[in-house]
Amino acid sequence: MKQIPNLLSASRIALCLPLLMVDAMTMPFWTLYLIAGSTDMLDGFLARRWGVESKFGAKLDSLADFVFVISVGYKLFPLLKLPTALWMMIGIIALVKTVNAISSYVVRHRIEFLHTKANKLTGFLLFIGVMTFGHSYFIPVAWMIACIALFAAIQEGHLIRSK
């Protein structure tokens, strides 16, 4: 029972391979997407609920999140038609997250991504927001998520540098 949260994180990584093999925007893609995304919500919840949180589990979860985001991004990126200003906002978020990673290495001697409530909210909104892809309301949803993601990134940087 103690290893179930870590197995869920590892399964998210494993699910990325078939996710990369199917066509984007198809039923198999969305099925794999939902299963993999569900493991992200379950692993941390179960680890906290069962009192089996660990540094290894947190790192594995972050790695699984990274692999999942890169995999989904790889599949959907060629289909994205975003306004230039939104691309710029995404670039700013990426820059802030990069500065945060460098800051955490300087301050804490390791690269660390904090699991703040704002970061968790951003992850959840990204997860459900991707499912609005192709709909008329996708761009406003993307803007809302980008604004929350920027706040989360700035907050994360503040917390990293204030400890």
N, CA, C and O of each residue as an XYZ file, in Angstrom:
652
protein
N       0.833     -1.189      0.000
C       0.000      0.000      0.000
C       0.876      1.252      0.000
O       0.517      2.272     -0.587
N       2.021      1.162      0.660
C       2.927      2.296      0.782
C       3.459      2.752     -0.576
O       3.743      3.936     -0.758
N       3.598      1.831     -1.528
C       4.173      2.152     -2.835
C       3.139      2.527     -3.894
O       3.513      2.911     -5.003
N       1.861      2.425     -3.582
C       0.827      2.714     -4.584
C       0.936      4.139     -5.136
O       0.849      4.311     -6.351
N       1.124      5.178     -4.294
C       1.270      6.522     -4.878
C       2.459      6.614     -5.850
O       2.349      7.244     -6.902
N       3.593      5.987     -5.501
C       4.750      6.014     -6.406
C       4.470      5.216     -7.681
O       4.924      5.596     -8.760
N       3.732      4.124     -7.564
C       3.371      3.333     -8.747
C       2.446      4.143     -9.666
O       2.531      4.036    -10.889
N       1.573      4.944     -9.076
C       0.706      5.803     -9.887
C       1.528      6.845    -10.640
O       1.277      7.105    -11.817
N       2.512      7.441     -9.961
C       3.392      8.415    -10.631
C       4.163      7.743    -11.756
O       4.263      8.288    -12.856
N       4.707      6.569    -11.486
C       5.468      5.837    -12.503
C       4.565      5.442    -13.679
O       4.996      5.455    -14.832
N       3.316      5.092    -13.378
C       2.398      4.714    -14.460
C       2.100      5.909    -15.364
O       1.867      5.735    -16.560
N       2.103      7.125    -14.803
C       1.899      8.323    -15.628
C       3.024      8.450    -16.645
O       2.789      8.800    -17.801
N       4.245      8.165    -16.211
C       5.386      8.192    -17.136
C       5.209      7.110    -18.196
O       5.405      7.361    -19.385
N       4.841      5.914    -17.766
C       4.669      4.796    -18.700
C       3.551      5.066    -19.706
O       3.654      4.659    -20.864
N       2.491      5.743    -19.282
C       1.372      6.036    -20.182
C       1.730      7.059    -21.255
O       1.019      7.195    -22.251
N       2.821      7.771    -21.052
C       3.225      8.777    -22.045
C       3.692      8.147    -23.347
O       3.545      8.756    -24.406
N       4.248      6.950    -23.298
C       4.697      6.291    -24.530
C       3.517      5.991    -25.458
O       3.551      6.395    -26.621
N       2.479      5.299    -24.988
C       1.335      5.106    -25.905
C       0.656      6.426    -26.276
O       0.119      6.554    -27.376
N       0.672      7.402    -25.377
C       0.102      8.707    -25.681
C       0.817      9.348    -26.871
O       0.190     10.002    -27.705
N       2.122      9.154    -26.937
C       2.899      9.690    -28.055
C       2.645      8.930    -29.362
O       2.902      9.452    -30.447
N       2.149      7.714    -29.255
C       1.955      6.870    -30.447
C       0.590      7.048    -31.113
O       0.419      6.687    -32.277
N      -0.378      7.600    -30.389
C      -1.712      7.765    -30.976
C      -1.852      9.168    -31.548
O      -1.120     10.080    -31.164
N      -2.790      9.332    -32.462
C      -3.056     10.645    -33.038
C      -3.723     11.554    -32.005
O      -4.581     11.122    -31.236
N      -3.311     12.811    -32.006
C      -3.905     13.792    -31.105
C      -5.374     13.997    -31.466
O      -5.783     13.832    -32.615
N      -6.140     14.356    -30.462
C      -7.550     14.711    -30.623
C      -8.438     13.520    -30.990
O      -9.561     13.705    -31.458
N      -7.944     12.316    -30.784
C      -8.742     11.115    -31.044
C      -9.205     10.534    -29.712
O      -8.710     10.928    -28.657
N     -10.139      9.613    -29.757
C     -10.634      8.974    -28.535
C      -9.500      8.264    -27.775
O      -9.427      8.400    -26.554
N      -8.611      7.512    -28.451
C      -7.497      6.900    -27.701
C      -6.608      7.946    -27.014
O      -6.163      7.734    -25.886
N      -6.351      9.069    -27.686
C      -5.545     10.131    -27.085
C      -6.209     10.645    -25.810
O      -5.571     10.713    -24.760
N      -7.494     11.007    -25.901
C      -8.184     11.567    -24.746
C      -8.344     10.544    -23.632
O      -8.314     10.910    -22.457
N      -8.512      9.273    -23.972
C      -8.616      8.223    -22.954
C      -7.308      8.113    -22.181
O      -7.306      8.105    -20.950
N      -6.192      8.028    -22.910
C      -4.886      7.963    -22.252
C      -4.612      9.235    -21.453
O      -4.059      9.183    -20.354
N      -5.004     10.372    -22.015
C      -4.822     11.655    -21.344
C      -5.558     11.665    -19.998
O      -4.989     12.056    -18.978
N      -6.802     11.242    -20.001
C      -7.600     11.236    -18.773
C      -7.057     10.252    -17.742
O      -7.015     10.561    -16.551
N      -6.646      9.083    -18.188
C      -6.092      8.099    -17.253
C      -4.796      8.622    -16.643
O      -4.618      8.583    -15.426
N      -3.897      9.108    -17.487
C      -2.620      9.619    -16.989
C      -2.836     10.814    -16.066
O      -2.205     10.905    -15.013
N      -3.708     11.717    -16.448
C      -3.983     12.885    -15.611
C      -4.611     12.508    -14.282
O      -4.345     13.142    -13.261
N      -5.437     11.487    -14.294
C      -6.063     11.033    -13.048
C      -5.021     10.495    -12.066
O      -5.176     10.640    -10.854
N      -3.967      9.877    -12.588
C      -2.922      9.380    -11.677
C      -2.240     10.536    -10.962
O      -1.770     10.381     -9.835
N      -2.184     11.693    -11.612
C      -1.566     12.863    -10.983
C      -2.395     13.327     -9.792
O      -1.842     13.724     -8.766
N      -3.699     13.281     -9.922
C      -4.554     13.708     -8.817
C      -4.563     12.679     -7.695
O      -4.649     13.030     -6.518
N      -4.474     11.422     -8.066
C      -4.557     10.362     -7.059
C      -3.267     10.163     -6.267
O      -3.324      9.923     -5.061
N      -2.101     10.256     -6.920
C      -0.854      9.899     -6.224
C      -0.616     10.750     -4.979
O      -0.341     10.215     -3.905
N      -0.718     12.057     -5.116
C      -0.493     12.936     -3.969
C      -1.584     12.806     -2.920
O      -1.306     12.802     -1.721
N      -2.835     12.698     -3.379
C      -3.955     12.540     -2.444
C      -3.763     11.292     -1.581
O      -3.893     11.342     -0.358
N      -3.450     10.174     -2.237
C      -3.277      8.922     -1.488
C      -2.057      8.975     -0.573
O      -2.106      8.484      0.556
N      -0.966      9.564     -1.049
C       0.243      9.653     -0.225
C      -0.048     10.447      1.053
O       0.366     10.053      2.143
N      -0.754     11.554      0.912
C      -1.099     12.358      2.097
C      -2.101     11.622      2.981
O      -1.963     11.596      4.204
N      -3.096     11.032      2.360
C      -4.163     10.335      3.104
C      -3.611      9.163      3.908
O      -4.024      8.926      5.043
N      -2.663      8.425      3.298
C      -2.105      7.255      3.960
C      -0.837      7.569      4.758
O      -0.248      6.680      5.374
N      -0.428      8.818      4.744
C       0.760      9.216      5.499
C       2.051      8.603      4.975
O       2.952      8.290      5.753
N       2.144      8.432      3.665
C       3.344      7.817      3.071
C       4.071      8.792      2.138
O       4.737      8.369      1.194
N       3.942     10.091      2.404
C       4.650     11.087      1.602
C       6.154     10.896      1.782
O       6.627     10.555      2.866
N       6.887     11.121      0.705
C       8.347     10.996      0.778
C       8.981     11.973     -0.203
O       8.335     12.445     -1.139
N      10.247     12.266      0.027
C      10.982     13.128     -0.904
C      11.081     12.444     -2.263
O      10.936     13.089     -3.302
N      11.327     11.140     -2.250
C      11.397     10.397     -3.510
C      10.074     10.500     -4.259
O      10.057     10.741     -5.466
N       8.964     10.317     -3.544
C       7.645     10.387     -4.172
C       7.366     11.759     -4.766
O       6.798     11.871     -5.852
N       7.770     12.801     -4.047
C       7.565     14.167     -4.558
C       8.394     14.396     -5.819
O       7.925     15.023     -6.769
N       9.624     13.890     -5.829
C      10.476     14.045     -7.022
C       9.937     13.226     -8.186
O       9.926     13.691     -9.326
N       9.489     12.009     -7.898
C       8.919     11.163     -8.948
C       7.662     11.808     -9.524
O       7.449     11.779    -10.736
N       6.831     12.390     -8.661
C       5.626     13.083     -9.114
C       5.987     14.261    -10.019
O       5.366     14.458    -11.064
N       6.990     15.042     -9.619
C       7.421     16.179    -10.449
C       7.960     15.705    -11.798
O       7.675     16.309    -12.831
N       8.739     14.623    -11.785
C       9.260     14.067    -13.039
C       8.108     13.580    -13.920
O       8.089     13.837    -15.124
N       7.156     12.881    -13.319
C       6.011     12.373    -14.081
C       5.194     13.529    -14.666
O       4.734     13.458    -15.805
N       5.021     14.590    -13.878
C       4.312     15.774    -14.379
C       5.042     16.359    -15.586
O       4.424     16.694    -16.596
N       6.352     16.475    -15.469
C       7.171     17.050    -16.538
C       7.055     16.207    -17.814
O       6.829     16.748    -18.897
N       7.209     14.887    -17.687
C       7.136     13.990    -18.855
C       5.739     14.055    -19.475
O       5.604     14.066    -20.698
N       4.720     14.097    -18.650
C       3.341     14.158    -19.138
C       3.092     15.461    -19.901
O       2.533     15.443    -20.997
N       3.505     16.581    -19.323
C       3.299     17.887    -19.972
C       4.053     17.953    -21.294
O       3.519     18.439    -22.291
N       5.286     17.470    -21.307
C       6.080     17.477    -22.544
C       5.415     16.586    -23.598
O       5.343     16.964    -24.768
N       4.941     15.434    -23.204
C       4.303     14.505    -24.148
C       3.030     15.093    -24.743
O       2.827     15.060    -25.956
N       2.176     15.631    -23.878
C       0.928     16.235    -24.364
C       1.249     17.455    -25.224
O       0.646     17.659    -26.277
N       2.203     18.262    -24.766
C       2.606     19.433    -25.539
C       3.128     19.061    -26.910
O       2.820     19.726    -27.900
N       3.919     18.002    -26.972
C       4.470     17.534    -28.250
C       3.346     17.167    -29.222
O       3.435     17.440    -30.419
N       2.294     16.548    -28.696
C       1.182     16.137    -29.554
C       0.295     17.318    -29.971
O      -0.182     17.373    -31.105
N       0.080     18.256    -29.050
C      -0.864     19.333    -29.324
C      -0.217     20.598    -29.880
O      -0.888     21.392    -30.539
N       1.071     20.797    -29.627
C       1.752     22.019    -30.059
C       1.564     22.319    -31.542
O       1.275     23.464    -31.890
N       1.717     21.332    -32.434
C       1.544     21.637    -33.863
C       0.125     22.111    -34.224
O      -0.078     22.723    -35.273
N      -0.841     21.831    -33.361
C      -2.229     22.200    -33.638
C      -2.615     23.543    -33.031
O      -3.669     24.093    -33.351
N      -1.755     24.077    -32.145
C      -2.078     25.323    -31.444
C      -1.989     26.535    -32.349
O      -1.006     26.734    -33.063
N      -3.026     27.332    -32.302
C      -3.040     28.618    -32.998
C      -3.443     29.658    -31.965
O      -4.616     30.000    -31.815
N      -2.420     30.156    -31.247
C      -2.658     31.112    -30.171
C      -2.280     32.517    -30.618
O      -1.419     32.687    -31.481
N      -2.922     33.524    -30.032
C      -2.519     34.903    -30.322
C      -1.078     35.144    -29.853
O      -0.616     34.525    -28.894
N      -0.387     36.040    -30.532
C       1.004     36.346    -30.196
C       1.157     36.750    -28.739
O       2.106     36.332    -28.076
N       0.239     37.553    -28.238
C       0.329     38.006    -26.845
C       0.256     36.833    -25.866
O       0.914     36.858    -24.826
N      -0.523     35.821    -26.183
C      -0.607     34.639    -25.307
C       0.689     33.837    -25.366
O       1.147     33.325    -24.344
N       1.285     33.724    -26.556
C       2.598     33.064    -26.668
C       3.633     33.802    -25.827
O       4.480     33.186    -25.180
N       3.550     35.147    -25.846
C       4.486     35.938    -25.042
C       4.268     35.678    -23.558
O       5.231     35.572    -22.799
N       3.021     35.574    -23.142
C       2.711     35.280    -21.742
C       3.262     33.912    -21.354
O       3.822     33.756    -20.269
N       3.109     32.937    -22.216
C       3.642     31.600    -21.949
C       5.165     31.658    -21.831
O       5.751     30.988    -20.981
N       5.797     32.454    -22.682
C       7.247     32.638    -22.602
C       7.671     33.269    -21.292
O       8.684     32.875    -20.714
N       6.911     34.244    -20.817
C       7.224     34.891    -19.534
C       7.091     33.882    -18.393
O       7.931     33.841    -17.495
N       6.044     33.077    -18.432
C       5.858     32.046    -17.401
C       7.040     31.080    -17.420
O       7.584     30.736    -16.371
N       7.432     30.648    -18.609
C       8.576     29.730    -18.729
C       9.851     30.376    -18.193
O      10.651     29.716    -17.531
N      10.040     31.651    -18.475
C      11.213     32.369    -17.975
C      11.199     32.442    -16.453
O      12.221     32.193    -15.813
N      10.057     32.780    -15.869
C       9.946     32.848    -14.407
C      10.217     31.476    -13.794
O      10.935     31.375    -12.799
N       9.646     30.416    -14.381
C       9.880     29.058    -13.862
C      11.357     28.675    -13.967
O      11.892     28.005    -13.083
N      12.016     29.103    -15.054
C      13.449     28.827    -15.213
C      14.257     29.561    -14.145
O      15.161     28.986    -13.538
N      13.931     30.826    -13.919
C      14.603     31.599    -12.860
C      14.356     30.940    -11.506
O      15.261     30.887    -10.673
N      13.150     30.441    -11.278
C      12.849     29.748    -10.023
C      13.721     28.509     -9.849
O      14.235     28.252     -8.761
N      13.885     27.741    -10.927
C      14.717     26.534    -10.850
C      16.163     26.902    -10.526
O      16.802     26.252     -9.699
N      16.672     27.937    -11.173
C      18.044     28.389    -10.906
C      18.152     28.904     -9.473
O      19.117     28.603     -8.771
N      17.158     29.683     -9.040
C      17.158     30.207     -7.672
C      17.124     29.088     -6.646
O      17.828     29.150     -5.638
N      16.321     28.076     -6.890
C      16.255     26.967     -5.931
C      17.594     26.253     -5.853
O      17.991     25.791     -4.783
N      18.287     26.161     -6.970
C      19.613     25.534     -6.953
C      20.602     26.388     -6.162
O      21.407     25.861     -5.395
N      20.540     27.696     -6.348
C      21.439     28.602     -5.636
C      21.118     28.621     -4.138
O      22.020     28.537     -3.305
N      19.826     28.733     -3.801
C      19.409     28.865     -2.401
C      19.424     27.529     -1.665
O      19.887     27.454     -0.527
N      18.919     26.470     -2.309
C      18.727     25.173     -1.642
C      19.695     24.090     -2.122
O      19.660     22.965     -1.624
N      20.543     24.419     -3.071
C      21.529     23.488     -3.637
C      20.880     22.285     -4.318
O      21.465     21.206     -4.402
N      19.650     22.500     -4.803
C      18.956     21.484     -5.596
C      17.832     22.178     -6.366
O      17.270     23.174     -5.911
N      17.526     21.644     -7.511
C      16.411     22.191     -8.281
C      15.131     21.627     -7.685
O      14.971     20.416     -7.533
N      14.231     22.533     -7.355
C      13.016     22.123     -6.670
C      11.838     22.896     -7.239
O      11.937     24.097     -7.493
N      10.743     22.215     -7.436
C       9.501     22.843     -7.856
C       8.517     22.650     -6.712
O       8.185     21.519     -6.356
N       8.054     23.746     -6.141
C       7.199     23.687     -4.970
C       5.774     23.300     -5.352
O       5.243     23.759     -6.364
N       5.175     22.465     -4.544
C       3.799     22.032     -4.762
C       2.853     22.946     -3.985
O       2.137     22.504     -3.086
N       2.867     24.223     -4.347
C       1.988     25.191     -3.681
C       0.547     24.974     -4.139
O       0.297     24.298     -5.137
N      -0.389     25.551     -3.401
C      -1.795     25.446     -3.803
C      -2.010     26.096     -5.168
O      -2.788     25.599     -5.983
N      -1.314     27.215     -5.414
C      -1.454     27.892     -6.707
C      -0.897     27.024     -7.843
O      -1.474     26.980     -8.929
N       0.216     26.337     -7.595
C       0.766     25.437     -8.618
C      -0.160     24.243     -8.846
O      -0.341     23.803     -9.982
N      -0.744     23.722     -7.771
C      -1.680     22.605     -7.914
C      -2.927     23.049     -8.686
O      -3.434     22.315     -9.535
N      -3.413     24.252     -8.383
C      -4.572     24.783     -9.106
C      -4.236     24.950    -10.584
O      -5.037     24.607    -11.453
N      -3.048     25.478    -10.860
C      -2.615     25.643    -12.256
C      -2.588     24.304    -12.969
O      -3.082     24.185    -14.091
N      -2.016     23.297    -12.327
C      -1.962     21.961    -12.933
C      -3.344     21.406    -13.216
O      -3.585     20.846    -14.285
N      -4.254     21.557    -12.265
C      -5.618     21.072    -12.449
C      -6.316     21.810    -13.591
O      -6.974     21.196    -14.432
N      -6.161     23.143    -13.607
C      -6.789     23.933    -14.671
C      -6.202     23.613    -16.043
O      -6.925     23.576    -17.039
N      -4.887     23.380    -16.092
C      -4.278     22.959    -17.360
C      -4.859     21.624    -17.816
O      -5.164     21.431    -18.993
N      -5.006     20.711    -16.864
C      -5.527     19.385    -17.173
C      -6.922     19.466    -17.784
O      -7.184     18.849    -18.817
N      -7.815     20.222    -17.153
C      -9.176     20.310    -17.706
C      -9.245     21.315    -18.857
O     -10.060     21.163    -19.767
N      -8.392     22.337    -18.819
C      -8.396     23.349    -19.873
C      -8.010     22.794    -21.229
O      -8.534     23.229    -22.255
N      -7.091     21.829    -21.240
C      -6.671     21.210    -22.507
C      -7.867     20.569    -23.204
O      -7.919     20.498    -24.432
N      -8.819     20.108    -22.412
C      -9.991     19.464    -23.003
C     -10.920     20.460    -23.697
O     -11.860     20.049    -24.378
N     -10.674     21.768    -23.534
C     -11.461     22.771    -24.272
C     -10.821     23.080    -25.623
O     -11.351     23.874    -26.401
N      -9.683     22.452    -25.897
C      -8.963     22.652    -27.158
C      -9.898     22.371    -28.330
O     -10.588     21.352    -28.353
N      -9.917     23.277    -29.297
C     -10.772     23.110    -30.467
C     -12.139     23.747    -30.321
O     -12.895     23.813    -31.290
N     -12.472     24.217    -29.130
C     -13.756     24.885    -28.909
C     -13.568     26.401    -28.988
O     -12.454     26.905    -28.846
N     -14.655     27.111    -29.215
C     -14.581     28.571    -29.385
C     -14.093     29.284    -28.126
O     -13.546     30.383    -28.219
N     -14.277     28.692    -26.973
C     -13.896     29.330    -25.711
C     -12.485     28.933    -25.244
O     -12.087     29.269    -24.129
N     -11.735     28.225    -26.086
C     -10.398     27.775    -25.694
C      -9.457     28.948    -25.385
O      -8.740     28.906    -24.385
N      -9.446     29.984    -26.216
C      -8.515     31.111    -26.016
C      -8.802     31.839    -24.698
O      -7.859     32.090    -23.947
N     -10.053     32.190    -24.378
C     -10.289     32.819    -23.065
C      -9.895     31.913    -21.891
O      -9.371     32.389    -20.884
N     -10.148     30.624    -22.023
C      -9.745     29.674    -20.976
C      -8.222     29.658    -20.857
O      -7.683     29.656    -19.751
N      -7.535     29.645    -21.992
C      -6.071     29.644    -21.981
C      -5.524     30.906    -21.316
O      -4.551     30.833    -20.566
N      -6.135     32.057    -21.579
C      -5.713     33.308    -20.931
C      -5.898     33.234    -19.424
O      -5.018     33.643    -18.668
N      -7.032     32.718    -18.988
C      -7.293     32.607    -17.547
C      -6.245     31.708    -16.882
O      -5.703     32.041    -15.828
N      -5.974     30.585    -17.507
C      -4.991     29.654    -16.949
C      -3.602     30.293    -16.945
O      -2.849     30.134    -15.984
N      -3.263     31.008    -18.005
C      -1.954     31.665    -18.083
C      -1.791     32.694    -16.970
O      -0.715     32.804    -16.383
N      -2.829     33.436    -16.679
C      -2.757     34.433    -15.594
C      -2.546     33.759    -14.248
O      -1.731     34.212    -13.443
N      -3.270     32.688    -14.003
C      -3.104     31.943    -12.743
C      -1.719     31.301    -12.689
O      -1.085     31.278    -11.634
N      -1.252     30.780    -13.821
C       0.083     30.162    -13.876
C       1.177     31.190    -13.604
O       2.161     30.887    -12.929
N       1.012     32.396    -14.121
C       2.004     33.443    -13.864
C       2.021     33.801    -12.378
O       3.091     33.938    -11.786
N       0.852     33.951    -11.781
C       0.784     34.211    -10.340
C       1.476     33.085     -9.569
O       2.274     33.347     -8.670
N       1.168     31.828     -9.924
C       1.754     30.676     -9.227
C       3.275     30.666     -9.361
O       3.987     30.367     -8.402
N       3.767     30.993    -10.551
C       5.212     31.003    -10.779
C       5.888     32.101     -9.959
O       6.950     31.881     -9.378
N       5.278     33.266     -9.914
C       5.843     34.372     -9.128
C       5.813     34.024     -7.640
O       6.781     34.268     -6.920
N       4.699     33.456     -7.184
C       4.597     33.054     -5.784
C       5.655     32.007     -5.442
O       6.303     32.088     -4.398
N       5.822     31.035     -6.317
C       6.835     29.997     -6.105
C       8.227     30.608     -5.970
O       8.993     30.231     -5.083
N       8.549     31.547     -6.849
C       9.853     32.209     -6.788
C      10.045     32.958     -5.483
O      11.124     32.932     -4.891
N       8.985     33.626     -5.039
C       9.060     34.348     -3.757
C       9.334     33.384     -2.612
O      10.184     33.646     -1.762
N       8.610     32.265     -2.591
C       8.795     31.279     -1.520
C      10.186     30.658     -1.556
O      10.790     30.422     -0.510
N      10.689     30.397     -2.741
C      12.035     29.816     -2.864
C      13.072     30.782     -2.313
O      13.960     30.381     -1.561
N      12.965     32.038     -2.677
C      13.987     33.011     -2.289
C      13.819     33.519     -0.863
O      14.741     34.132     -0.324
N      12.664     33.282     -0.236
C      12.463     33.797      1.124
C      12.822     32.779      2.204
O      12.796     33.114      3.388
N      13.153     31.554      1.829
C      13.505     30.519      2.817
C      14.984     30.471      3.041
O      15.462     29.663      3.837
